[in-house]
């Protein structure tokens, strides 16, 4: 069988969740949207079932999968609902929707629901993606607080540059949030992974760790708390062929790479159909038998090529790590002009194996 595979370390996942809890000192929603960032939502939720305070997903389809698997913790719908007809299911399955635009307010006002909802009301504190403006937020809060259709309210916002502390943008958003919610009673939720790791003054009552759960740092620099994260996904394969070629020879589609010396090259069973980034440049790091080497030539659909010239002991059948322990996914992503989030979410075709 094709040797490409992803090993998901569930003990590392639990370690990272506990780190979020320890750093924040409050309740933490494990964000398992987008199939747990490519790691497997049901498997990751099951691994956290005994300790997660709740889960967060993007939409009701993801929430219903968790409910059907038996998870009874709170589940926050980060995008709320898309059609008013979903409100019946939200009510029946005791989901906690985010309300972030006026259409959802109208849906709730007109809905006939069986019981009041726990609503998370979104404030646009400066990211300008979703949420109500600071000027209108207090009025909408009080309107919902007075509604018989709302059991409890939580204030939520989202930081746009918490991973860039030098910009001052997070302090600005935090000030906007505090002013807009002044005098409003209820829980608060402001922090994504970067907020959990670097902004203790913003932790509030609920945090929402996402990428940090999976062991990747949201920062482009060394950050002390992020150094304690453990990678959850190990993306591995093997060398399936070895070729010796002379200097001045082109390698791969488009002849992007040309050898500068007599070279020994290994072909690896991993390509962009598996989710490895096609635009990874020559020199993108790879581990072969635990030793660092580099990608050469353009990534193909099913294969990529690595330089084995300085690894004489490695060859046919050698173990290849594309990212994971020993090779940070963020470093690989930077060579492809992307982020670790996309690497994980794009994982395709590769079988996932889980270890406790």
Residue frames as qw, qx, qy, qz and C-alpha x, y, z in Angstrom:
[[0.000, 0.887, 0.462, 0.000, 0.00, 0.00, 0.00],
 [0.296, 0.734, -0.051, 0.609, 1.05, 3.57, -0.61],
 [0.584, -0.185, -0.536, 0.580, 3.16, 4.63, 2.40],
 [0.035, -0.389, 0.074, -0.918, 1.82, 8.18, 2.88],
 [0.480, -0.571, -0.666, 0.006, -0.03, 8.57, 6.17],
 [0.122, -0.631, 0.217, -0.735, -0.86, 11.03, 8.94],
 [0.528, -0.259, -0.732, 0.345, -0.37, 9.97, 12.54],
 [0.288, -0.698, -0.074, -0.651, -2.59, 11.92, 14.97],
 [0.405, 0.023, -0.716, 0.568, -1.26, 12.03, 18.52],
 [0.413, -0.697, -0.433, -0.394, -4.30, 12.43, 20.76],
 [0.637, -0.528, -0.315, 0.464, -2.20, 12.72, 23.92],
 [0.342, 0.004, 0.086, 0.936, -0.57, 15.81, 22.38],
 [0.194, -0.552, -0.447, -0.677, -4.04, 17.20, 21.65],
 [0.588, -0.693, -0.417, 0.014, -5.02, 16.80, 25.30],
 [0.586, -0.287, -0.138, 0.745, -1.74, 18.37, 26.40],
 [0.163, 0.228, 0.226, 0.933, -2.41, 21.43, 24.24],
 [0.382, -0.658, -0.458, -0.460, -5.98, 21.78, 25.50],
 [0.655, -0.598, -0.347, 0.305, -4.75, 21.62, 29.10],
 [0.454, -0.054, 0.003, 0.889, -2.17, 24.29, 28.28],
 [0.099, -0.489, -0.342, -0.796, -4.98, 26.57, 27.05],
 [0.582, -0.677, -0.424, -0.152, -6.88, 25.94, 30.27],
 [0.673, -0.405, -0.238, 0.571, -3.84, 26.56, 32.44],
 [0.330, 0.113, 0.106, 0.931, -2.86, 29.78, 30.69],
 [0.210, -0.479, -0.343, -0.780, -6.36, 31.23, 30.63],
 [0.007, 0.048, 0.740, -0.671, -7.70, 30.01, 33.97],
 [0.543, 0.224, 0.202, -0.783, -11.21, 29.92, 32.50],
 [0.768, 0.277, 0.559, -0.143, -13.51, 27.73, 30.43],
 [0.035, -0.467, 0.631, 0.619, -12.23, 26.73, 26.99],
 [0.813, 0.438, 0.179, -0.339, -14.11, 25.80, 23.85],
 [0.514, -0.223, 0.697, 0.448, -12.16, 23.26, 21.81],
 [0.486, 0.605, -0.144, -0.614, -12.49, 24.53, 18.25],
 [0.525, -0.050, 0.827, 0.193, -13.07, 21.48, 16.05],
 [0.574, 0.691, 0.110, -0.425, -14.48, 23.19, 12.95],
 [0.519, 0.674, -0.474, -0.228, -13.30, 22.13, 9.48],
 [0.946, 0.011, -0.322, 0.030, -12.92, 18.52, 10.62],
 [0.679, -0.679, 0.084, 0.267, -10.75, 19.67, 13.54],
 [0.075, 0.851, -0.418, -0.309, -8.45, 21.54, 11.16],
 [0.652, 0.471, -0.561, -0.194, -8.01, 18.35, 9.16],
 [0.027, -0.390, 0.865, -0.314, -7.25, 16.15, 12.17],
 [0.399, -0.260, -0.862, -0.175, -10.66, 14.43, 12.40],
 [0.344, -0.461, 0.120, -0.809, -13.43, 16.13, 14.36],
 [0.854, -0.346, -0.208, -0.327, -15.06, 13.04, 15.83],
 [0.829, -0.003, -0.402, 0.390, -11.78, 11.49, 16.91],
 [0.257, 0.329, -0.330, 0.847, -10.49, 14.73, 18.42],
 [0.510, -0.468, 0.017, -0.721, -13.77, 15.43, 20.20],
 [0.907, -0.264, -0.316, -0.082, -13.76, 11.91, 21.62],
 [0.663, 0.134, -0.419, 0.605, -10.20, 12.42, 22.89],
 [0.041, 0.266, -0.284, 0.920, -11.32, 15.59, 24.71],
 [0.495, -0.484, -0.553, -0.464, -14.72, 14.32, 25.81],
 [0.645, -0.490, -0.523, 0.263, -13.83, 13.92, 29.47],
 [0.447, -0.426, -0.198, 0.762, -12.31, 17.37, 29.91],
 [0.134, 0.283, 0.333, 0.889, -13.50, 19.84, 27.27],
 [0.142, 0.357, 0.478, -0.790, -15.80, 22.55, 28.64],
 [0.585, 0.642, 0.315, -0.383, -17.41, 22.77, 25.23],
 [0.571, 0.102, 0.567, 0.585, -16.77, 22.70, 21.50],
 [0.255, 0.696, -0.004, -0.671, -16.93, 25.30, 18.76],
 [0.533, 0.242, 0.701, 0.406, -17.82, 24.60, 15.14],
 [0.022, -0.102, 0.288, 0.952, -18.60, 26.77, 12.13],
 [0.515, -0.028, -0.351, -0.781, -22.04, 25.44, 11.24],
 [0.759, -0.182, 0.318, -0.539, -24.89, 23.20, 12.33],
 [0.890, 0.257, -0.357, -0.120, -23.80, 20.24, 10.19],
 [0.426, 0.402, -0.682, 0.439, -20.62, 19.95, 12.24],
 [0.360, -0.317, 0.523, -0.704, -22.53, 20.33, 15.50],
 [0.877, -0.017, 0.009, -0.480, -25.02, 17.60, 14.65],
 [0.749, 0.306, -0.575, 0.119, -22.18, 15.15, 14.01],
 [0.123, 0.337, -0.696, 0.622, -20.92, 15.78, 17.53],
 [0.611, -0.155, 0.332, -0.702, -24.37, 15.41, 19.06],
 [0.907, 0.140, -0.255, -0.305, -24.97, 12.16, 17.14],
 [0.603, 0.317, -0.658, 0.322, -21.66, 10.88, 18.54],
 [0.647, -0.522, -0.538, 0.134, -23.00, 11.49, 22.04],
 [0.372, 0.064, -0.277, 0.883, -21.25, 14.72, 23.04],
 [0.231, -0.776, -0.586, -0.024, -23.44, 16.66, 25.46],
 [0.380, -0.395, -0.126, 0.827, -21.17, 19.61, 26.20],
 [0.258, 0.822, 0.144, -0.488, -22.09, 23.08, 24.97],
 [0.578, 0.189, 0.509, 0.609, -21.47, 23.51, 21.24],
 [0.082, 0.722, 0.057, -0.685, -21.11, 27.05, 19.92],
 [0.616, 0.566, 0.456, 0.304, -22.06, 27.72, 16.29],
 [0.393, -0.395, 0.071, 0.828, -19.48, 30.35, 15.37],
 [0.014, -0.067, -0.455, -0.888, -21.41, 31.50, 12.30],
 [0.475, 0.169, 0.389, -0.771, -24.81, 31.05, 13.89],
 [0.599, 0.366, 0.712, -0.023, -27.43, 29.86, 11.44],
 [0.132, -0.122, 0.541, 0.822, -27.73, 30.41, 7.71],
 [0.348, -0.326, -0.591, -0.651, -31.47, 29.77, 7.35],
 [0.463, -0.347, 0.305, -0.756, -34.24, 30.42, 9.84],
 [0.894, -0.078, -0.308, -0.317, -35.35, 26.79, 9.47],
 [0.588, 0.237, -0.666, 0.394, -32.24, 25.74, 11.41],
 [0.251, -0.470, 0.399, -0.746, -33.57, 27.30, 14.61],
 [0.885, -0.236, -0.058, -0.397, -35.70, 24.26, 15.36],
 [0.887, 0.119, -0.364, 0.260, -32.64, 21.99, 15.27],
 [0.233, 0.487, -0.441, 0.717, -30.61, 24.48, 17.28],
 [0.548, -0.433, 0.244, -0.672, -33.27, 24.42, 19.95],
 [0.958, -0.103, -0.157, -0.216, -33.77, 20.65, 19.90],
 [0.860, 0.129, -0.309, 0.385, -30.06, 19.91, 20.22],
 [0.492, -0.837, -0.079, 0.227, -29.33, 22.69, 22.72],
 [0.660, 0.257, 0.096, 0.699, -26.77, 24.46, 20.53],
 [0.233, -0.765, -0.166, 0.577, -25.43, 27.91, 21.35],
 [0.565, 0.615, 0.329, 0.440, -25.55, 30.13, 18.25],
 [0.289, -0.319, 0.026, 0.902, -23.56, 33.27, 17.59],
 [0.302, 0.841, 0.449, 0.011, -25.75, 36.11, 16.31],
 [0.472, -0.323, 0.199, 0.796, -23.72, 38.50, 14.18],
 [0.018, 0.083, 0.405, 0.911, -26.07, 40.29, 11.75],
 [0.409, 0.091, 0.234, -0.877, -29.52, 41.85, 11.63],
 [0.641, 0.059, -0.571, -0.509, -31.04, 39.08, 9.52],
 [0.455, -0.075, -0.854, 0.240, -30.46, 36.63, 12.35],
 [0.103, 0.106, 0.510, -0.848, -32.08, 39.02, 14.79],
 [0.567, 0.110, -0.159, -0.801, -35.16, 39.12, 12.59],
 [0.598, 0.029, -0.779, -0.186, -35.19, 35.33, 12.26],
 [0.253, -0.103, -0.810, 0.518, -35.14, 34.93, 16.04],
 [0.275, 0.117, 0.278, -0.913, -37.83, 37.55, 16.55],
 [0.653, 0.140, -0.281, -0.689, -40.15, 35.77, 14.11],
 [0.427, 0.142, -0.893, -0.030, -39.35, 32.21, 15.16],
 [0.789, -0.403, 0.026, -0.463, -41.59, 29.96, 17.19],
 [0.437, 0.384, -0.777, 0.242, -39.07, 28.03, 19.31],
 [0.732, -0.383, -0.557, -0.080, -39.64, 25.46, 22.01],
 [0.645, -0.643, -0.198, 0.364, -37.27, 26.96, 24.57],
 [0.050, 0.982, -0.163, -0.086, -35.03, 30.01, 24.95],
 [0.842, 0.379, -0.161, 0.347, -31.51, 29.92, 23.55],
 [0.559, -0.635, 0.122, 0.519, -28.09, 30.62, 24.96],
 [0.536, 0.812, 0.119, 0.198, -26.98, 33.33, 22.51],
 [0.581, -0.343, 0.127, 0.727, -23.46, 34.58, 21.87],
 [0.290, 0.926, 0.230, -0.077, -23.78, 38.14, 20.57],
 [0.731, 0.107, 0.162, 0.654, -20.93, 39.18, 18.27],
 [0.059, -0.930, -0.019, 0.363, -19.35, 42.61, 18.50],
 [0.697, 0.543, 0.038, 0.466, -17.29, 43.98, 15.61],
 [0.494, -0.788, -0.012, 0.367, -14.50, 45.48, 17.68],
 [0.001, 0.820, -0.369, -0.438, -12.38, 46.31, 14.64],
 [0.468, -0.111, 0.798, 0.364, -11.84, 43.23, 12.48],
 [0.451, 0.459, -0.101, -0.759, -14.80, 44.28, 10.29],
 [0.148, 0.080, -0.933, -0.318, -15.75, 40.77, 9.27],
 [0.416, -0.504, -0.709, -0.265, -18.82, 39.86, 11.32],
 [0.342, -0.404, -0.586, 0.614, -20.61, 41.41, 14.26],
 [0.026, -0.902, -0.410, -0.131, -22.58, 44.47, 15.27],
 [0.308, 0.623, -0.169, 0.699, -21.05, 47.92, 15.50],
 [0.326, -0.120, -0.612, 0.710, -20.05, 49.27, 18.92],
 [0.229, -0.091, 0.058, -0.967, -22.69, 52.01, 18.64],
 [0.691, -0.152, -0.321, -0.630, -25.60, 49.59, 18.20],
 [0.495, 0.077, -0.850, 0.166, -24.32, 46.74, 20.34],
 [0.057, 0.019, 0.698, -0.714, -25.64, 47.81, 23.80],
 [0.580, 0.122, 0.049, -0.804, -29.14, 48.37, 22.42],
 [0.722, 0.141, -0.596, -0.322, -29.21, 44.97, 20.71],
 [0.288, 0.108, -0.856, 0.415, -27.88, 43.34, 23.88],
 [0.265, 0.078, 0.546, -0.791, -30.68, 44.81, 25.99],
 [0.667, 0.168, -0.244, -0.684, -33.23, 43.91, 23.34],
 [0.662, 0.112, -0.736, -0.082, -32.17, 40.26, 23.47],
 [0.118, 0.087, -0.776, 0.613, -31.85, 40.30, 27.24],
 [0.451, 0.101, 0.339, -0.820, -35.52, 41.29, 27.44],
 [0.634, 0.162, -0.525, -0.544, -36.60, 38.62, 24.96],
 [0.819, -0.216, 0.400, -0.349, -38.33, 35.48, 26.20],
 [0.918, 0.379, -0.114, -0.011, -36.48, 33.62, 23.44],
 [0.453, 0.581, -0.526, 0.424, -33.07, 34.19, 25.04],
 [0.807, -0.503, -0.300, 0.079, -32.03, 32.34, 28.19],
 [0.601, -0.622, 0.129, 0.485, -28.49, 33.70, 28.52],
 [0.481, 0.869, -0.060, 0.098, -26.18, 36.09, 26.69],
 [0.725, -0.370, 0.203, 0.545, -22.42, 35.95, 26.13],
 [0.249, 0.917, -0.156, -0.269, -20.46, 38.78, 24.51],
 [0.821, -0.028, 0.397, 0.409, -18.04, 37.60, 21.83],
 [0.328, 0.887, -0.208, -0.250, -15.55, 39.33, 19.56],
 [0.924, 0.125, 0.161, 0.323, -12.55, 38.28, 17.49],
 [0.277, -0.783, 0.282, 0.481, -9.05, 39.74, 17.33],
 [0.733, 0.679, -0.015, -0.037, -7.58, 40.39, 13.90],
 [0.508, 0.664, -0.435, 0.334, -3.90, 40.81, 14.85],
 [0.722, -0.648, 0.193, -0.144, -3.39, 39.11, 18.19],
 [0.923, -0.005, 0.133, 0.361, -0.45, 37.30, 16.59],
 [0.480, 0.505, -0.002, 0.717, 1.20, 40.68, 15.89],
 [0.440, -0.710, -0.432, 0.341, 1.53, 42.28, 19.33],
 [0.397, -0.228, 0.059, 0.887, 3.72, 45.12, 18.09],
 [0.085, 0.450, 0.530, 0.714, 0.89, 46.65, 16.02],
 [0.116, 0.066, 0.407, -0.904, -1.23, 47.92, 18.93],
 [0.456, -0.151, -0.515, -0.710, -4.34, 46.66, 17.19],
 [0.513, -0.326, -0.792, 0.063, -5.33, 44.20, 19.92],
 [0.187, -0.282, -0.482, 0.808, -5.20, 46.89, 22.59],
 [0.259, 0.044, -0.184, -0.947, -7.49, 49.01, 20.40],
 [0.545, -0.210, -0.681, -0.441, -9.97, 46.18, 19.93],
 [0.433, -0.302, -0.749, 0.400, -9.90, 45.37, 23.63],
 [0.000, 0.194, 0.273, -0.942, -10.71, 48.99, 24.47],
 [0.428, -0.051, -0.405, -0.806, -13.61, 48.99, 22.00],
 [0.545, -0.251, -0.793, -0.105, -14.95, 45.76, 23.50],
 [0.305, -0.288, -0.644, 0.639, -14.75, 47.06, 27.05],
 [0.154, 0.141, 0.072, -0.975, -16.51, 50.31, 26.17],
 [0.491, -0.076, -0.539, -0.680, -19.26, 48.62, 24.15],
 [0.628, -0.282, -0.723, -0.050, -19.99, 46.03, 26.85],
 [0.102, 0.149, -0.532, 0.827, -19.67, 48.35, 29.85],
 [0.458, -0.025, 0.357, -0.814, -22.58, 47.76, 32.20],
 [0.794, 0.099, -0.385, -0.461, -23.77, 44.64, 30.35],
 [0.600, -0.396, 0.647, -0.254, -23.99, 41.58, 32.56],
 [0.951, 0.268, 0.033, -0.152, -22.91, 38.21, 31.21],
 [0.794, -0.256, 0.380, 0.401, -19.96, 36.11, 30.15],
 [0.285, 0.851, -0.284, -0.338, -17.35, 37.23, 27.65],
 [0.852, 0.016, 0.419, 0.314, -15.26, 35.50, 25.00],
 [0.208, 0.910, -0.201, -0.297, -12.49, 37.34, 23.14],
 [0.193, -0.673, 0.678, 0.225, -9.50, 35.08, 22.67],
 [0.902, 0.354, -0.231, -0.091, -8.51, 32.77, 19.87],
 [0.912, -0.092, -0.159, 0.367, -5.22, 30.84, 20.14],
 [0.435, 0.435, -0.173, 0.769, -3.01, 33.92, 19.86],
 [0.365, -0.674, 0.046, -0.640, -5.12, 35.63, 22.50],
 [0.898, -0.421, -0.122, -0.037, -4.84, 32.66, 24.84],
 [0.844, 0.041, -0.133, 0.518, -1.07, 32.55, 24.47],
 [0.454, 0.208, -0.061, 0.865, -0.18, 36.23, 24.51],
 [0.181, -0.454, -0.071, -0.869, -3.03, 38.36, 25.88],
 [0.300, -0.266, -0.843, 0.359, -3.88, 37.33, 29.47],
 [0.110, 0.233, 0.314, -0.914, -5.68, 40.64, 30.07],
 [0.499, 0.144, -0.316, -0.794, -8.27, 39.59, 27.49],
 [0.095, 0.032, -0.995, -0.028, -9.06, 36.04, 28.59],
 [0.564, -0.181, -0.130, -0.795, -12.58, 36.74, 29.90],
 [0.722, -0.171, 0.492, -0.456, -14.85, 33.82, 30.81],
 [0.899, 0.241, 0.364, 0.031, -14.46, 31.63, 27.73],
 [0.041, -0.632, 0.568, 0.525, -11.47, 31.20, 25.40],
 [0.854, 0.436, 0.129, -0.253, -11.53, 29.58, 21.98],
 [0.316, -0.547, 0.690, 0.353, -8.27, 27.70, 21.30],
 [0.829, 0.498, 0.019, -0.254, -8.06, 26.54, 17.70],
 [0.680, 0.587, -0.422, 0.120, -4.72, 26.12, 15.96],
 [0.105, -0.607, 0.691, -0.379, -2.89, 25.77, 19.28],
 [0.859, -0.139, 0.361, -0.336, -4.91, 22.62, 20.03],
 [0.933, 0.356, 0.030, 0.042, -3.19, 21.00, 17.08],
 [0.782, -0.378, 0.143, 0.474, 0.27, 22.01, 18.20],
 [0.510, 0.446, 0.219, 0.702, 1.02, 24.82, 15.75],
 [0.243, -0.475, -0.256, 0.806, 1.91, 28.32, 16.81],
 [0.319, 0.849, 0.419, 0.051, -0.06, 31.26, 15.43],
 [0.167, -0.910, 0.169, 0.340, 3.04, 33.46, 15.70],
 [0.745, 0.624, -0.138, 0.193, 5.73, 34.09, 13.10],
 [0.157, 0.671, -0.559, 0.460, 8.31, 34.43, 15.88],
 [0.479, -0.075, -0.806, 0.339, 9.40, 32.48, 18.95],
 [0.453, -0.556, -0.001, -0.697, 6.80, 32.95, 21.67],
 [0.080, -0.369, 0.824, -0.423, 7.40, 31.57, 25.19],
 [0.659, 0.040, 0.533, -0.530, 3.98, 30.02, 25.82],
 [0.811, 0.441, -0.169, -0.346, 3.75, 28.60, 22.30],
 [0.255, 0.545, -0.796, 0.064, 7.03, 26.78, 22.91],
 [0.394, -0.147, 0.814, -0.401, 5.09, 24.39, 25.19],
 [0.792, 0.308, 0.020, -0.526, 2.81, 23.21, 22.37],
 [0.463, -0.213, 0.839, 0.190, 3.18, 19.66, 21.06],
 [0.392, 0.255, -0.534, -0.705, 2.49, 18.86, 17.38],
 [0.725, 0.076, 0.523, -0.442, -0.51, 16.59, 16.95],
 [0.856, 0.490, 0.089, -0.140, -0.13, 15.61, 13.29],
 [0.385, -0.487, 0.656, 0.430, 2.89, 13.78, 11.89],
 [0.753, 0.584, 0.002, -0.303, 2.69, 13.66, 8.08],
 [0.439, -0.486, 0.717, 0.237, 4.96, 10.86, 6.90],
 [0.857, 0.457, -0.082, -0.224, 5.81, 8.84, 3.82],
 [0.764, -0.321, 0.454, 0.326, 8.74, 6.92, 2.34],
 [0.114, 0.604, -0.566, -0.550, 11.29, 7.14, -0.45],
 [0.849, 0.266, 0.398, -0.223, 9.92, 4.99, -3.30],
 [0.818, 0.464, 0.095, 0.326, 12.77, 5.41, -5.83],
 [0.411, -0.738, 0.220, 0.487, 16.32, 6.78, -6.00],
 [0.700, 0.660, 0.133, 0.239, 18.06, 8.36, -8.99],
 [0.530, -0.492, 0.200, 0.661, 21.64, 9.47, -9.57],
 [0.502, 0.796, 0.265, 0.208, 21.97, 12.35, -12.03],
 [0.620, 0.085, -0.006, 0.780, 24.77, 14.62, -13.12],
 [0.117, -0.524, -0.187, 0.823, 25.24, 18.36, -12.72],
 [0.151, 0.261, -0.333, -0.893, 23.21, 20.72, -14.88],
 [0.141, -0.259, -0.903, -0.313, 20.20, 18.40, -15.13],
 [0.415, -0.272, -0.008, -0.868, 16.59, 19.65, -14.74],
 [0.061, -0.137, -0.942, 0.299, 14.28, 18.05, -12.21],
 [0.175, 0.509, 0.712, -0.452, 10.48, 17.87, -12.34],
 [0.313, 0.767, 0.533, 0.170, 7.75, 19.74, -14.19],
 [0.113, 0.989, 0.064, 0.076, 8.82, 23.00, -15.76],
 [0.748, 0.240, -0.231, 0.574, 12.50, 22.26, -15.01],
 [0.279, -0.931, -0.032, -0.233, 12.29, 24.65, -12.08],
 [0.585, -0.697, 0.401, 0.107, 15.29, 23.10, -10.35],
 [0.753, 0.555, -0.340, 0.101, 18.60, 22.31, -12.02],
 [0.869, -0.403, -0.040, 0.285, 21.30, 20.32, -10.26],
 [0.061, 0.941, -0.331, 0.025, 24.54, 22.18, -9.49],
 [0.152, -0.532, 0.832, -0.037, 26.49, 19.00, -8.78],
 [0.460, -0.005, -0.867, -0.191, 26.23, 15.28, -9.27],
 [0.467, -0.244, 0.350, -0.774, 23.15, 14.51, -7.19],
 [0.180, -0.148, -0.972, 0.021, 21.36, 11.62, -5.62],
 [0.410, -0.142, 0.004, -0.901, 17.62, 12.26, -5.53],
 [0.088, 0.176, 0.952, -0.234, 14.81, 10.45, -3.73],
 [0.367, -0.282, -0.472, -0.750, 11.25, 10.23, -4.97],
 [0.117, 0.063, 0.750, -0.648, 8.67, 10.45, -2.16],
 [0.140, -0.477, -0.812, -0.307, 5.06, 9.24, -2.21],
 [0.096, -0.673, -0.450, 0.579, 3.49, 12.61, -1.36],
 [0.238, 0.263, 0.427, 0.832, 1.99, 15.26, -3.61],
 [0.204, -0.053, 0.095, -0.973, -0.51, 18.05, -3.89],
 [0.617, -0.261, -0.553, -0.495, -3.38, 15.56, -4.15],
 [0.600, -0.296, -0.660, 0.342, -2.46, 14.60, -0.58],
 [0.278, -0.929, -0.243, -0.002, -2.51, 18.23, 0.50],
 [0.608, -0.354, 0.114, 0.701, 1.20, 18.96, 0.34],
 [0.198, 0.849, 0.094, -0.481, 1.49, 22.51, -1.05],
 [0.771, 0.495, 0.263, 0.302, 2.23, 22.55, -4.77],
 [0.272, 0.896, -0.083, 0.340, 3.91, 25.95, -4.51],
 [0.711, -0.633, 0.186, 0.243, 6.50, 24.87, -1.95],
 [0.354, 0.865, -0.350, -0.066, 9.80, 26.22, -3.21],
 [0.798, 0.270, -0.433, 0.321, 13.11, 24.49, -3.74],
 [0.216, 0.366, -0.562, 0.709, 14.77, 24.24, -0.34],
 [0.678, -0.449, -0.014, -0.582, 11.58, 23.57, 1.61],
 [0.133, -0.456, 0.834, -0.280, 12.75, 21.46, 4.57],
 [0.900, -0.059, -0.302, -0.310, 12.04, 17.73, 4.78],
 [0.447, -0.554, 0.683, -0.163, 13.30, 15.11, 7.23],
 [0.837, 0.253, -0.454, -0.170, 14.64, 11.86, 5.81],
 [0.794, -0.126, -0.516, 0.296, 15.47, 9.26, 8.45],
 [0.496, -0.768, -0.268, 0.303, 15.36, 12.11, 10.95],
 [0.472, -0.281, 0.187, 0.815, 17.95, 14.19, 9.07],
 [0.260, 0.792, 0.193, -0.518, 17.17, 17.51, 7.51],
 [0.386, 0.031, 0.599, 0.701, 17.28, 17.86, 3.75],
 [0.236, 0.455, 0.043, -0.857, 15.26, 19.73, 1.13],
 [0.644, 0.577, 0.485, -0.133, 12.65, 19.56, -1.56],
 [0.145, -0.387, 0.504, 0.759, 13.94, 19.99, -5.11],
 [0.069, -0.146, -0.761, -0.629, 11.75, 20.57, -8.14],
 [0.484, -0.169, -0.068, -0.856, 8.06, 21.22, -8.43],
 [0.414, 0.014, 0.815, -0.405, 5.63, 19.12, -6.36],
 [0.294, -0.037, -0.759, -0.579, 3.58, 16.74, -8.52],
 [0.683, -0.323, -0.213, -0.620, 0.11, 15.36, -7.88],
 [0.940, -0.277, -0.174, -0.100, 1.36, 12.15, -6.25],
 [0.853, -0.069, -0.109, 0.506, 5.09, 12.62, -5.76],
 [0.010, -0.981, 0.193, -0.035, 7.82, 15.04, -4.77],
 [0.814, 0.319, -0.286, 0.392, 11.60, 14.89, -4.95],
 [0.488, -0.860, 0.146, 0.039, 14.13, 15.39, -2.15],
 [0.410, 0.727, -0.524, 0.169, 17.91, 15.73, -2.20],
 [0.928, -0.369, 0.040, 0.015, 19.68, 12.67, -0.75],
 [0.618, 0.634, -0.339, 0.320, 23.17, 13.62, -1.92],
 [0.039, 0.577, -0.590, 0.563, 24.43, 14.36, 1.58],
 [0.724, -0.265, 0.435, -0.466, 22.52, 11.45, 3.15],
 [0.363, 0.394, -0.808, -0.245, 24.43, 8.39, 1.87],
 [0.108, -0.008, 0.952, -0.287, 22.80, 6.03, 4.37],
 [0.510, 0.409, 0.447, -0.610, 19.29, 6.93, 3.19],
 [0.099, 0.177, -0.758, -0.620, 17.66, 5.45, 0.14],
 [0.514, -0.191, -0.638, -0.541, 14.82, 3.25, -1.02],
 [0.608, -0.461, -0.646, 0.001, 12.31, 2.79, 1.81],
 [0.304, 0.019, -0.425, 0.852, 13.73, 5.57, 3.99],
 [0.125, -0.725, -0.629, 0.251, 11.28, 7.28, 6.31],
 [0.181, 0.343, 0.167, 0.907, 10.25, 10.80, 5.28],
 [0.113, -0.658, -0.582, 0.465, 8.60, 13.37, 7.55],
 [0.219, 0.598, 0.376, 0.672, 6.87, 16.24, 5.76],
 [0.159, -0.574, 0.236, -0.768, 5.85, 17.99, 8.98],
 [0.805, -0.479, -0.326, -0.124, 5.33, 17.14, 12.63],
 [0.678, -0.692, 0.161, 0.191, 7.72, 16.41, 15.49],
 [0.660, -0.243, 0.370, 0.608, 11.14, 17.64, 14.44],
 [0.204, 0.155, 0.465, 0.848, 9.82, 19.77, 11.57],
 [0.172, 0.460, 0.455, -0.743, 7.39, 22.57, 12.37],
 [0.397, 0.592, 0.671, 0.204, 4.44, 22.81, 10.00],
 [0.059, 0.946, 0.131, -0.291, 4.69, 26.59, 10.14],
 [0.272, -0.592, 0.529, 0.544, 8.21, 26.48, 8.70],
 [0.384, 0.198, 0.809, 0.398, 7.03, 24.29, 5.82],
 [0.224, 0.811, 0.538, -0.056, 4.05, 26.58, 5.25],
 [0.086, -0.854, 0.103, 0.502, 6.26, 29.67, 5.07],
 [0.287, -0.298, 0.698, 0.584, 8.16, 28.12, 2.16],
 [0.190, 0.413, 0.813, 0.364, 4.85, 27.76, 0.33],
 [0.076, -0.211, -0.105, -0.969, 3.56, 31.24, 1.09],
 [0.589, -0.476, -0.462, -0.462, 0.81, 29.97, 3.37],
 [0.359, -0.517, 0.516, -0.581, 0.12, 29.06, 7.01],
 [0.029, -0.127, 0.979, -0.156, -0.03, 25.83, 8.98],
 [0.543, 0.281, 0.478, -0.630, -3.83, 26.12, 9.22],
 [0.672, 0.500, -0.228, -0.497, -4.10, 25.59, 5.46],
 [0.257, 0.383, -0.886, -0.056, -1.66, 22.69, 5.42],
 [0.230, 0.033, 0.889, -0.394, -3.73, 20.83, 8.00],
 [0.565, 0.416, 0.356, -0.618, -7.12, 21.67, 6.48],
 [0.567, 0.551, -0.404, -0.460, -6.00, 20.67, 2.98],
 [0.239, -0.295, 0.925, -0.002, -4.94, 17.19, 4.03],
 [0.782, 0.291, -0.051, -0.549, -6.58, 14.80, 1.56],
 [0.836, 0.309, -0.429, -0.148, -6.45, 11.14, 0.60],
 [0.281, 0.408, -0.771, 0.400, -3.84, 10.36, 3.23],
 [0.687, -0.448, -0.562, -0.104, -5.18, 7.87, 5.80],
 [0.214, -0.675, 0.384, -0.592, -5.21, 9.11, 9.38],
 [0.714, -0.160, -0.656, 0.184, -4.06, 6.82, 12.16],
 [0.374, -0.768, 0.095, -0.511, -4.72, 7.71, 15.79],
 [0.627, -0.005, -0.657, 0.418, -2.66, 6.98, 18.85],
 [0.507, -0.808, -0.276, -0.122, -3.55, 7.71, 22.46]]
